[in-house]
Every structure is written in C-alpha cells, then in structure tokens.
Amino acid sequence: AYFPGRTDIECFHRWQKVSDFDLGKRSWTKEEDETLIELVKKYGFKRWSFIAKFIPGRIGKQCRERWHNNLDPAIKKDAWTEEEESILAYYHRIYGSKWAEIARVLPGRYLFDSVMQAFRPAL
C-alpha cells in the first residue's frame, strides 16, 4: 500500500472528502432532504454510499449523519423530560463523555448530537 497503515477503502473515503473542498461545508437543501427521505424509504438506512450516488456532492457518511441527526422520524425533538435528564446525568457519571454510549440508553434520544447538546448546558 502506498500509505502504510491505511486500507484502500480508508484512502478512498479520505479522497472523497478532500477532493471537493465545499463538501460538508454547505447546508442541506430542502430538495436534498426530500430526496434523502425518499431514498431511505426505498433502500433502507444501511446503504449510505449507494444512496449518496443519487445526491450529487454528498457522500455516504453525510447522508447517514443527516438522516440519524435530523430526518429520522424516531428522533424526539420535544423538550427533555426530568426523567430523561436524570438518566442522562446518571449515565454521564458512568461513561463520562462517551456520548454514543449514553445515547444508547435513551429511546428516541439515541443520537450522539441530541444527547451531547442536551447535556452541554448543564456542564
């Protein structure tokens, strides 16, 4: 391998990311969101690289993160309950800042960003 310690797929993903300097810097459009929703309905939420082929300028990781952090209908967007905040505080004492681990114990709040953002004001 040309880059010791890097797999072919790691090199490919890095190239995808750096080859388009605007990649990841621009906001998602309403049309992109609608397309992503339709593609997830059609192909499921496991085939992100495949889905990204239908959304020019986006890669699989961006599609996955957009879905899981913003578009998934299972996401709870209402205010956190006292019970959820207690659970969050309890698991923060156990896991520290391992937000992905903490997110797993909160149904509907399982997303990394959602959990981390809820806890930050209390830090």
N, C-alpha and C positions, 0 to 999 in steps of 0.2 A: 504494500500500500504506500501511496505517496505521502500520506500523513500518518505516521506511526501512532497507534492507539486510537485511530478513528476508523469506523466502519464505512463502507461505501454509502450506506443509507444516511449516516450522520453527515457525511460530506455533501450528499445530495440535498438534504434538508437545509444545511447551512447555506449552500449556494442559492437555493430558492429564496431564502430570507434576505441575503445581501445583494442579489442580482437586481432587485427592484428597490431602489432607495426610498420610495414612497410607501413600500409595503409596511403595513402595521401603523402607519402614521396618520392615515386618513380615517375619518369616521365612516361607519357603515351607513349606507343609504337605505331609505325605505324599500327601494326596489331590491337591493341585495338581501335585506332581511326577509322580504316576502319570498324571494327565490330560495333562500336557505330553508325557510319553513316548509315550502313545498317539496324540496329535495329530501328533507328529513322524513316527511310523511311518506314519500315514495321509496326511499332507500334505507331508512332507519338511521340510528345515531351511532353507527360504528364505522362507517366507510367514509371518513372525513377527507382523505386525499382524493378519493373518487368524486365526492360531492364538490370539492373545490374546483375541479375541472370545469364545472358549469358556472363558476363565479369568477370572471376574469380579474386578475390582480390579487386573488386571495389564495392562501394555502390551507391545507387541511387543519393545521393547528389553529389558525384564526377562526375557521368555521366551527371547530369543536368548542373553542372558548366562547365564541359569540352565542352559540346555542346554549351551553351549560350556564353561562353567566347572565344571559339576558333574555333569551327567547323561549326556553323550555317552559311549557305551561305549568310544570310541577313546582316552579320556583315560587316561594311565598314572598310577596312584595309588600305585605302589610307590616305594621309595626311589630317589633318583637314583644312577646308576652313576658311577664315576670318569670314564669316557669322556664321559658327558653333562655332568658338571661341568666337564671340560676344554673341551668345545665351548662351553659357556656362558661361561666365562671368556674364551676366545678372541674370541667374537663381541661380548662386552661391551667389549673393548678397541677393536673396530672401530666398533660402533654406539653406544657409551655407554649411556645409559639408555633407548634406543628399544626397549623390551621387546617390542613387537609384531613388530618386525623380527627380533629374536633368536629369538623363539618360532617363526618360520617355518622355521628350520633344525634344529629338534629334533622328529623324528617322535613323535607322541603327547604331546609336551610343548609343542605349538604354542600353547597358550592363554596369553594375557597374564598372568593371575594366577598360573598354575602356574610360569612362568619367573621372574617377579618375586619370588615368595615363596621360590623355591629359592635365589636369589642374595642376597637381603637379609641372611641370617645372615653371609655372607662379606664384606659391605661394612664 
